[in-house]
Amino acid sequence: MTSPASITNWDDETDVLIAGYGVAGCAAAIEAHDRDPSADVLIVEKMTEARAGGNGRVSGQSLLISHNAEALYQYQRAMSAKNPVPDDMLREWARQMAGLESYIVERSKEAGTQYVRGSGWSEGDAVYEFPEFGAENAVAYNAIIKPIPSGVWITMKNCVEKRRVRRQYESPIVDLVQDPDTLEVHGAIVQHEGRRKAIRARRGVVLAVGGYASNGDMQRDYYGLPESAPFGSPANTGDGVRILQKAGADLWHMRNFGQSGGIWPAVKVPEFSGVFMRRHLWQTFSWFDIAADNRRFYNEGADLYYTHYKERKHGHWVDTPLPRALPAHMLFDETTRENNCLITQAMTWNTVVEKYEWSDDNVAEIDRGWVLRADTIEELAVKMGRDPAAVRAAVDRYNAACARGVDEDFGRPSYTLQPLATAPYYALALVPGLVCTSGGGRRNIESQVLDQTGQPIPRLYEAGELGSMISDLYQNGSYLTEAMISGRAAGRNAVLAKS
Ligand SMILES: Cc1cc2nc3c(=O)[nH]c(=O)nc-3n(C[C@H](O)[C@H](O)[C@H](O)COP(=O)(O)OP(=O)(O)OC[C@H]3O[C@@H](n4cnc5c(N)ncnc54)[C@H](O)[C@@H]3O)c2cc1C
């Protein structure tokens, strides 16, 4: 922390300082402005204007809509059973969630975007991730906002831009200005044009800088993932966690029982720091995945995209074992190559912001060397750096299961058991891809950050993925809506605090 006594001259002053121009930061800014239109609100964002927007901008845009607070409370409580969230927080969150749809619809109208019922993730209106915990009563439906991609973030950003909210880009927050005795926050230090600028915040500071999916060291230290890469913003390097540690905050949800957002099969290529998300819904199934030992390692045909890559093992929902299987490859044949674009184009930083258009037939990526091709399985194995006989054995075993219509190894559904039968054959290296993280400062439903004794740190608020209340299993559409709810609370409480 930087002490107020060390500041000889403030470079800028505001009433409410918000760090991060994602969905949570937008929600905080809109609320702060609307609660007190005379207040000065400043957003500082790490990236350039063209690259702002964080994970929300490149997300699936799915919003959880609930009309039943009691059922949602029960559902979330069951999903959080491995690491319970305070009951009063859960109840109030569920109450606010049950009323959130009108807020979203209003914002969408104001922004000139299109609110649409239905998730785009499934043929039905809703994704029920964990039915046995009461999903069907809790979730009315999922909704998205068009345009896709980025509709939710575009909506919130347009609403911010209609208000008197100052925005400053290429200005990462790096520290808080804080009384060393009381921990009261007086402002923040922002890095801009090569120098540290001190910004006074008369009423409060909101940290809405997202998570740490783009920080490999934090993934190793906090999550135990030896290797992983982000689907989302390269800006989300855990800056908020570092700042909160210095600020005396208690941390929570750094490592949940499972990775809440899931550990998804992803494709890493040298040209991009982030990863592509492997396709979910397949037209053909002549493919399977192998681990370092040249064997299959899970049920690849299960509907894992509906459970954020959790599978039920020994009575518990756990992450699929990709991180413990590396190096891993997907093997497939010509039929699957011809009929499926291998990745999901509608979300991820690489496709939405970097605007890489993966070819529908994957030929451009084969030509780039991102996908390996060979006329025989043995030749393909050599290109992968694997033992040809072992890879041949894996293909024979899988093809035999297809012939029987029964996967005795992992119980892959019979309709997905299609053999690798048509040459040429292909291989795609897989790495663990992260949608998001939950860890950050422990907070209450008012978005106040708590210190290690459970007391709010004066004038410090936190919203969104940084310090999310999601403590284990995750229902589709909860992160974006939580960013709105926690952002609104942060903006409201900050602006209403006396200066
Ligand atoms: C591929 C993908 C799909 C997803 N799909 C869904 C979905 O369908 N539904 C759902 O609910 N959730 C989904 N999520 C999760 C959801 O997008 C995020 O949890 C949510 O956007 C978090 O919002 P946020 O505002 O807290 O963080 P972000 O949206 O990540 O925004 C953080 C902002 O802070 C900025 N920043 C970072 N560091 C600093 C700093 N030091 N100073 C200033 N600014 C900084 C970033 O540049 C960014 O603009 C998905 C995520 C990904 C990556």
The ligand as an SDF file (V2000), in Angstrom:
LIG
                    3D

 53 58  0  0  0  0  0  0  0  0999 V2000
  -14.6880  -17.6890  -23.2110 C   0  0  0  0  0  0  0  0  0  0  0  0
  -15.5060  -17.2590  -22.0230 C   0  0  0  0  0  0  0  0  0  0  0  0
  -16.8540  -17.5730  -21.9770 C   0  0  0  0  0  0  0  0  0  0  0  0
  -17.6360  -17.1560  -20.8940 C   0  0  0  0  0  0  0  0  0  0  0  0
  -18.9860  -17.3580  -20.9490 N   0  0  0  0  0  0  0  0  0  0  0  0
  -19.7640  -16.8720  -19.9580 C   0  0  0  0  0  0  0  0  0  0  0  0
  -21.1890  -16.9460  -20.0690 C   0  0  0  0  0  0  0  0  0  0  0  0
  -21.7420  -17.3740  -21.0910 O   0  0  0  0  0  0  0  0  0  0  0  0
  -21.9280  -16.4890  -19.0170 N   0  0  0  0  0  0  0  0  0  0  0  0
  -21.3480  -15.9740  -17.8830 C   0  0  0  0  0  0  0  0  0  0  0  0
  -22.0770  -15.5960  -16.9610 O   0  0  0  0  0  0  0  0  0  0  0  0
  -20.0030  -15.8470  -17.7880 N   0  0  0  0  0  0  0  0  0  0  0  0
  -19.2060  -16.2640  -18.7950 C   0  0  0  0  0  0  0  0  0  0  0  0
  -17.8490  -16.1060  -18.7130 N   0  0  0  0  0  0  0  0  0  0  0  0
  -17.2840  -15.4610  -17.5160 C   0  0  0  0  0  0  0  0  0  0  0  0
  -17.5420  -13.9530  -17.5510 C   0  0  0  0  0  0  0  0  0  0  0  0
  -17.2620  -13.4460  -18.8190 O   0  0  0  0  0  0  0  0  0  0  0  0
  -16.6710  -13.2190  -16.5290 C   0  0  0  0  0  0  0  0  0  0  0  0
  -16.6990  -13.8580  -15.2880 O   0  0  0  0  0  0  0  0  0  0  0  0
  -17.1640  -11.7820  -16.3610 C   0  0  0  0  0  0  0  0  0  0  0  0
  -17.0590  -11.1150  -17.5810 O   0  0  0  0  0  0  0  0  0  0  0  0
  -16.3610  -11.0620  -15.2980 C   0  0  0  0  0  0  0  0  0  0  0  0
  -16.6060   -9.6780  -15.4060 O   0  0  0  0  0  0  0  0  0  0  0  0
  -15.5800   -8.6580  -14.7580 P   0  0  0  0  0  0  0  0  0  0  0  0
  -16.0570   -7.3130  -15.1490 O   0  0  0  0  0  0  0  0  0  0  0  0
  -15.4140   -8.9800  -13.3390 O   0  0  0  0  0  0  0  0  0  0  0  0
  -14.1770   -8.9900  -15.4510 O   0  0  0  0  0  0  0  0  0  0  0  0
  -13.7310   -8.7990  -16.9510 P   0  0  0  0  0  0  0  0  0  0  0  0
  -14.8900   -8.9110  -17.8790 O   0  0  0  0  0  0  0  0  0  0  0  0
  -12.6170   -9.7290  -17.2040 O   0  0  0  0  0  0  0  0  0  0  0  0
  -13.1990   -7.2830  -17.0090 O   0  0  0  0  0  0  0  0  0  0  0  0
  -12.0310   -6.8960  -16.3090 C   0  0  0  0  0  0  0  0  0  0  0  0
  -11.5170   -5.5840  -16.8890 C   0  0  0  0  0  0  0  0  0  0  0  0
  -10.4470   -5.1100  -16.0660 O   0  0  0  0  0  0  0  0  0  0  0  0
   -9.3380   -4.7490  -16.8820 C   0  0  0  0  0  0  0  0  0  0  0  0
   -8.1310   -4.8270  -16.0550 N   0  0  0  0  0  0  0  0  0  0  0  0
   -7.3720   -5.9040  -15.7280 C   0  0  0  0  0  0  0  0  0  0  0  0
   -6.3700   -5.5410  -14.8960 N   0  0  0  0  0  0  0  0  0  0  0  0
   -6.5070   -4.2070  -14.6880 C   0  0  0  0  0  0  0  0  0  0  0  0
   -5.7960   -3.2440  -13.9040 C   0  0  0  0  0  0  0  0  0  0  0  0
   -4.7050   -3.5740  -13.1710 N   0  0  0  0  0  0  0  0  0  0  0  0
   -6.2290   -1.9510  -13.9140 N   0  0  0  0  0  0  0  0  0  0  0  0
   -7.3070   -1.5830  -14.6560 C   0  0  0  0  0  0  0  0  0  0  0  0
   -7.9970   -2.4510  -15.4180 N   0  0  0  0  0  0  0  0  0  0  0  0
   -7.6240   -3.7470  -15.4210 C   0  0  0  0  0  0  0  0  0  0  0  0
   -9.4260   -5.6910  -18.0600 C   0  0  0  0  0  0  0  0  0  0  0  0
   -8.7230   -5.2220  -19.1770 O   0  0  0  0  0  0  0  0  0  0  0  0
  -10.9390   -5.7280  -18.2830 C   0  0  0  0  0  0  0  0  0  0  0  0
  -11.3630   -4.6690  -19.1070 O   0  0  0  0  0  0  0  0  0  0  0  0
  -17.0330  -16.4720  -19.8000 C   0  0  0  0  0  0  0  0  0  0  0  0
  -15.6700  -16.1570  -19.8470 C   0  0  0  0  0  0  0  0  0  0  0  0
  -14.9040  -16.5190  -20.9550 C   0  0  0  0  0  0  0  0  0  0  0  0
  -13.4550  -16.1230  -21.0070 C   0  0  0  0  0  0  0  0  0  0  0  0
  1  2  1  0
  2  3  1  0
  2 52  2  0
  3  4  2  0
  4  5  1  0
  4 50  1  0
  5  6  2  0
  6  7  1  0
  6 13  1  0
  7  8  2  0
  7  9  1  0
  9 10  1  0
 10 11  2  0
 10 12  1  0
 12 13  2  0
 13 14  1  0
 14 15  1  0
 14 50  1  0
 15 16  1  0
 16 17  1  0
 16 18  1  0
 18 19  1  0
 18 20  1  0
 20 21  1  0
 20 22  1  0
 22 23  1  0
 23 24  1  0
 24 25  2  0
 24 26  1  0
 24 27  1  0
 27 28  1  0
 28 29  2  0
 28 30  1  0
 28 31  1  0
 31 32  1  0
 32 33  1  0
 33 34  1  0
 33 48  1  0
 34 35  1  0
 35 36  1  0
 35 46  1  0
 36 37  1  0
 36 45  1  0
 37 38  2  0
 38 39  1  0
 39 40  1  0
 39 45  2  0
 40 41  1  0
 40 42  2  0
 42 43  1  0
 43 44  2  0
 44 45  1  0
 46 47  1  0
 46 48  1  0
 48 49  1  0
 50 51  2  0
 51 52  1  0
 52 53  1  0
M  END
$$$$
